[in-house]
Amino acid sequence: MVRRNAALFVTISVLSGFGGSAMALVAGIWILDLTGSSGLAALAGLCVYAPTLAGPWLGALVDRLPRRGLLITTNLTLAAVLPTLLAVHGPAQLWLLFTVCAVYGVAYVVVDAGESAILPAALSPAELGHVNGWRSSAQEGVKLVAPLAGAGLYAWQGGHLVALLAAVLPLLVAVGYAALRLTPTPSASARRRGVVRAGLAVLTGSASIRRTVGLAATAIGMQALTTAAGYEIVTVELGLPATFLGVLLSAQGAGSVAGGLVVGRLITRFSPTTVAVVGTALFAASCLGRCVPWWPAVLAASVVAGVGLPWTLVAAVTAVQMHSPDDLLGRASATANTIMFGPIALATPLGAAAVLLGARPPLVLAAVVCLTAAVAVGRRSRPGRPRSGRAGTRSPQPAPTGA
């Protein structure tokens, strides 16, 4: 059963990742073609990202409704909404594109929380890290080809064909969820705590969750801080065309695929906290590597970043799944996602402003912040130190020690 469920989860990740990545790019291109405005095209990404901030409340739905049914319904809703884009023929129908992007954003939050909550009912604790790593590799691998496929289809036949093909994929995903074999879990107990407080209580009550989510938020936030610096390094410091960024993104994607294949084994052998510390340190090293005025070093740094960032994220997701009570797992996962990805909203404009001082200061700052966080967490989680209590954690499981 475990292998069957693992294969289904990886297949689901490929299908949903392909459709989402293709539509995310095509929506922006479509809006740009209709309006000629780069600003409006960028708003498509904002519509997809904004629902993340409502993660704790959307995660509560996962805890209050049947999880498999919610995941299936969410994907069927996507499949029903996407064909409405066939009505887009000019700027007057622009609102349809923004609406679909917003629906995608809500679906991402619900599906992320729902999958995190349903995984422990489909897999043994020892398999969680492995499958999370495989899912990460699958998603990163899809990101290497889906945008190109979406752009090619758009150039060939326009956005209508892409929308129709993207509508088929959620139907297949819904079938995948229906085919999962789940172990029955105890009925959820009535929780009187507020939605946000309940999720935060789980995250702060476990040292493993608290440390891994904090490290993931730090690394992801610092990646956003250095986005503008990446453009500056390529075009100004190295004097290369902006298209070289595509090479760097592909290198980072390759690193993510490779890192995702081994991260589960590392989590099982060591602990989520240890893997998160190493991943954060690797991302710090990649920031320093990008400061070297030599393109092979920048390329190698992109590969290292591709390994380090998924390690921090997979470690955090796995820690939440292992150490959260089942009836709060949905909101704990969604709250964790808000904490991990929320810093992007602040760090991105700060990085754009900081690059006025040059490309290297934001990169060095990001490296210092990540190394400081990694060292601080690494010292606190050394073997032999007393562990903080885990209020509200799940019943004892064969989880890795030292978490």
C-alpha positions in Angstrom: 0.0 0.0 0.0 2.8 2.4 0.9 4.5 2.1 -2.5 1.2 2.5 -4.3 0.4 5.6 -2.4 3.9 7.0 -2.8 3.6 6.5 -6.6 0.2 8.2 -6.6 1.5 11.2 -4.7 4.5 11.7 -7.0 2.2 11.4 -10.0 -0.2 13.9 -8.5 2.7 16.3 -8.0 3.8 16.0 -11.6 0.3 16.6 -13.0 -0.7 19.5 -10.7 2.8 21.1 -11.0 2.7 20.9 -14.8 -0.7 22.6 -15.1 0.0 25.2 -12.5 3.4 26.1 -13.8 2.2 26.4 -17.4 -0.8 28.5 -16.6 1.2 30.8 -14.3 3.4 31.8 -17.2 0.7 31.9 -19.8 -1.6 34.1 -17.7 1.1 36.7 -17.5 1.9 36.6 -21.2 -1.8 36.6 -22.1 -2.4 39.7 -20.0 0.7 41.4 -21.4 -0.6 40.7 -25.0 -4.0 42.1 -24.2 -2.9 45.2 -22.4 0.7 45.9 -23.2 1.2 46.5 -19.5 4.0 44.7 -17.6 2.5 45.9 -14.3 -0.9 44.3 -15.0 0.9 41.1 -16.1 2.8 41.0 -12.8 -0.6 41.3 -10.9 -1.4 37.8 -12.2 1.4 36.5 -9.9 0.2 38.6 -7.1 -3.3 37.0 -7.4 -1.7 33.6 -7.2 0.4 34.5 -4.2 -1.9 36.6 -2.1 -4.1 33.7 -0.8 -1.1 32.4 1.0 -1.6 35.1 3.6 -5.0 33.5 4.4 -3.3 30.1 5.0 -4.4 29.7 8.7 -8.1 30.2 7.8 -8.0 28.1 4.7 -6.1 25.4 6.6 -8.9 25.3 9.1 -11.2 24.0 6.3 -8.8 21.1 6.0 -9.3 20.2 9.6 -13.1 20.6 9.6 -14.0 18.9 6.3 -13.2 15.4 5.0 -9.7 15.9 3.6 -9.8 13.6 0.6 -13.2 15.0 -0.4 -11.9 18.6 0.0 -8.8 17.8 -2.2 -11.0 16.2 -4.9 -13.6 19.1 -4.8 -10.8 21.7 -5.1 -9.4 20.1 -8.2 -12.8 19.6 -9.7 -13.4 23.3 -9.1 -10.2 24.2 -10.9 -11.3 22.0 -13.8 -14.6 23.8 -14.0 -13.2 27.3 -13.7 -10.4 27.1 -16.3 -12.7 26.7 -19.4 -14.2 30.1 -18.6 -11.0 31.5 -20.1 -12.4 30.5 -23.5 -14.5 33.7 -23.2 -11.4 35.9 -23.1 -11.0 37.8 -26.4 -9.9 41.3 -25.3 -9.2 43.6 -22.4 -12.8 43.6 -21.4 -12.5 40.0 -20.2 -9.3 40.7 -18.2 -11.1 40.1 -15.0 -11.6 36.5 -15.9 -7.8 35.9 -16.1 -7.3 37.6 -12.7 -10.2 35.5 -11.2 -8.7 32.3 -12.4 -5.3 33.2 -11.0 -6.9 34.0 -7.7 -8.8 30.6 -7.7 -5.4 28.9 -8.5 -3.9 30.7 -5.5 -6.6 29.5 -3.1 -6.4 26.0 -4.5 -2.6 26.0 -4.0 -3.1 26.8 -0.3 -5.9 24.3 0.3 -4.1 21.5 -1.7 -0.7 22.1 0.1 -2.4 21.9 3.5 -4.7 19.0 2.5 -1.8 16.9 1.1 0.3 17.6 4.2 -2.6 16.5 6.4 -3.5 13.4 4.4 0.1 12.1 3.9 0.4 10.7 7.4 -2.8 8.7 6.8 -1.3 7.3 3.6 2.3 6.6 4.5 4.3 5.3 7.5 6.2 7.9 9.5 9.5 6.5 8.1 8.3 7.1 4.5 7.2 10.8 4.9 10.7 12.3 4.3 11.3 10.1 1.3 8.0 10.9 -0.4 8.2 14.6 0.4 11.7 14.6 -1.2 10.4 12.7 -4.3 7.5 15.1 -4.6 9.9 18.1 -4.4 12.0 16.5 -7.1 9.0 15.9 -9.3 7.7 19.5 -8.8 11.1 21.0 -9.6 11.6 18.7 -12.6 8.2 19.8 -14.0 9.2 23.5 -13.6 12.0 22.9 -16.0 9.7 21.9 -18.9 6.2 23.1 -18.1 6.8 26.9 -18.6 8.5 26.2 -22.0 5.6 23.8 -23.0 3.0 26.4 -22.0 4.8 29.2 -23.8 5.1 27.1 -26.9 1.4 26.1 -26.9 0.5 29.7 -26.4 2.6 30.9 -29.3 1.1 28.1 -31.5 -2.6 28.3 -30.7 -3.1 31.0 -28.0 -4.2 30.8 -24.4 -7.5 29.0 -25.1 -5.8 25.7 -25.9 -3.5 26.0 -22.8 -6.6 26.6 -20.6 -8.4 23.6 -22.0 -5.4 21.3 -21.5 -4.8 22.7 -18.0 -8.4 21.9 -17.2 -7.9 18.2 -17.9 -5.0 17.8 -15.4 -7.0 18.6 -12.2 -9.5 15.9 -13.3 -6.7 13.4 -13.4 -5.4 14.7 -10.1 -8.9 14.2 -8.5 -8.8 10.6 -9.8 -5.4 10.1 -8.1 -6.7 11.3 -4.8 -9.7 9.0 -5.0 -7.4 6.1 -5.6 -5.4 6.6 -2.4 -5.7 4.0 0.3 -5.9 5.7 3.6 -5.5 4.5 7.2 -8.5 5.7 9.3 -7.6 8.4 11.8 -9.2 9.2 15.1 -12.1 11.6 14.9 -11.1 15.2 15.4 -11.8 16.6 18.8 -13.5 19.9 19.3 -11.0 22.7 19.5 -12.1 25.9 21.0 -8.9 27.8 20.2 -9.0 30.5 17.5 -7.9 29.4 14.0 -4.6 31.3 14.0 -3.8 30.6 17.6 -4.3 26.9 17.2 -1.9 26.7 14.2 0.7 28.8 15.9 0.4 26.8 19.1 1.3 23.6 17.2 4.3 25.3 15.5 5.7 26.8 18.7 5.0 23.8 20.9 7.4 21.5 19.0 11.1 22.3 18.9 11.5 20.4 15.6 8.7 22.3 13.9 9.7 25.6 15.3 13.4 25.3 14.3 12.8 23.9 10.8 10.0 26.3 9.8 12.1 29.2 11.1 15.1 28.1 9.0 12.9 27.6 5.9 11.4 31.0 6.4 14.8 32.5 6.7 16.2 30.8 3.6 13.2 31.5 1.4 13.0 35.1 2.6 16.7 35.6 1.8 16.2 34.1 -1.6 13.6 36.8 -2.3 16.0 39.4 -1.0 18.6 38.4 -3.5 16.3 38.1 -6.6 17.2 41.6 -7.9 20.9 41.0 -7.1 20.8 38.0 -9.3 19.7 40.1 -12.3 22.4 42.6 -11.4 25.2 40.0 -11.2 24.4 38.6 -14.6 23.8 41.8 -16.6 26.2 44.2 -14.9 28.9 42.3 -13.0 29.3 39.5 -15.6 28.2 41.5 -18.6 26.1 38.6 -19.9 22.7 38.8 -21.6 19.7 38.5 -19.4 18.9 35.2 -21.1 21.7 33.7 -19.1 19.3 33.8 -16.1 17.4 31.0 -17.8 20.6 28.9 -17.7 21.0 29.7 -14.0 17.3 28.8 -13.3 17.8 25.5 -15.1 20.9 24.8 -13.1 19.1 25.5 -9.9 16.2 23.3 -11.0 18.7 20.4 -11.7 20.1 20.9 -8.2 16.6 20.8 -6.7 15.8 17.5 -8.5 19.0 15.9 -7.3 18.6 17.2 -3.7 15.0 16.1 -3.5 16.0 12.5 -4.4 18.3 12.2 -1.3 16.7 14.4 1.3 14.3 11.8 2.5 17.2 9.4 3.3 19.0 12.2 5.1 16.0 13.1 7.2 15.6 9.4 8.2 19.2 9.0 9.1 19.7 12.3 10.9 16.7 14.5 11.6 14.6 17.2 10.0 16.4 19.9 12.0 19.8 18.7 11.0 18.8 18.7 7.3 17.3 22.1 7.6 20.5 23.5 9.2 22.6 22.0 6.4 20.2 23.3 3.7 20.3 26.8 5.1 24.1 26.7 5.3 24.3 25.5 1.6 22.1 28.4 0.5 24.3 30.8 2.4 27.3 29.3 0.5 25.5 29.8 -2.8 25.0 33.5 -2.0 28.7 33.9 -1.4 29.4 31.9 -4.6 27.4 34.3 -6.7 29.6 37.2 -5.5 32.5 35.7 -7.4 33.0 37.5 -10.7 33.3 34.4 -12.8 30.3 32.8 -14.5 31.2 29.1 -13.8 31.2 30.0 -10.1 27.8 31.6 -10.4 26.5 28.6 -12.2 27.8 26.2 -9.6 26.3 28.5 -6.9 22.9 28.1 -8.5 23.2 24.3 -8.3 24.1 24.6 -4.6 21.1 26.9 -4.0 18.9 24.3 -5.8 20.0 21.7 -3.3 19.9 23.8 -0.2 16.5 25.5 -0.5 14.4 22.3 -1.0 16.2 20.7 1.9 15.0 23.4 4.2 11.5 23.2 2.9 11.1 19.4 2.8 12.6 19.2 6.3 10.0 21.8 7.6 7.1 20.1 5.9 8.1 16.7 7.2 8.6 18.0 10.8 5.1 19.5 10.7 3.6 16.2 9.5 5.5 14.2 12.1 4.9 16.3 15.2 1.4 17.8 14.7 -1.8 16.4 16.2 -4.0 15.0 13.4 -7.0 17.2 14.0 -4.9 20.3 13.7 -2.6 19.2 10.9 -4.4 21.2 8.2 -4.1 24.5 9.9 -0.6 23.8 11.2 0.6 23.1 7.6 -1.2 26.1 6.2 0.1 28.4 9.0 3.6 27.0 8.4 3.3 27.8 4.7 2.3 31.4 5.5 5.3 31.8 7.8 7.7 30.3 5.3 6.5 32.1 2.2 5.1 35.3 3.8 8.6 37.0 4.1 8.7 37.1 0.3 6.3 40.0 0.3 8.6 42.1 2.3 12.0 40.8 1.2 11.4 41.3 -2.5 11.0 45.1 -2.5 13.7 45.4 0.1 16.1 43.5 -2.2 15.1 45.7 -5.1 16.0 48.8 -3.1 19.2 47.2 -1.6 20.6 46.5 -5.1 21.0 50.2 -5.6 24.1 49.8 -3.3 25.4 47.1 -5.7 24.7 43.4 -6.3 27.0 42.0 -3.6 25.7 43.7 -0.4 22.3 41.9 -0.5 24.1 38.6 -1.3 26.5 39.0 1.6 23.7 40.1 4.0 21.7 37.0 3.0 24.6 34.8 3.6 25.3 36.3 7.0 21.7 36.0 8.1 21.4 32.3 6.9 24.7 31.3 8.5 23.8 33.0 11.8 20.4 31.2 11.8 21.9 27.8 10.9 24.6 28.1 13.6 22.1 29.2 16.3 19.7 26.3 15.5 22.6 23.8 15.2 23.9 24.7 18.6 20.5 24.4 20.3 19.8 21.1 18.7 23.1 19.4 19.5 22.7 15.9 21.0 22.8 15.9 24.8 21.0 19.2 25.2 17.6 19.1 27.0 14.7 19.1 24.5 11.9 21.6 24.9 8.5 20.1 25.4 6.2 19.3 22.5 2.8 20.4 23.6 0.1 18.7 21.6 2.3 16.5 19.5 1.2 13.2 18.0 1.6 9.9 19.8 5.2 8.5 19.9 6.4 7.4 16.5 9.6 5.9 15.2 10.8 9.4 14.2 14.5 10.2 13.9 16.2 11.2 17.1 17.7 14.6 17.7 14.8 16.4 16.0 
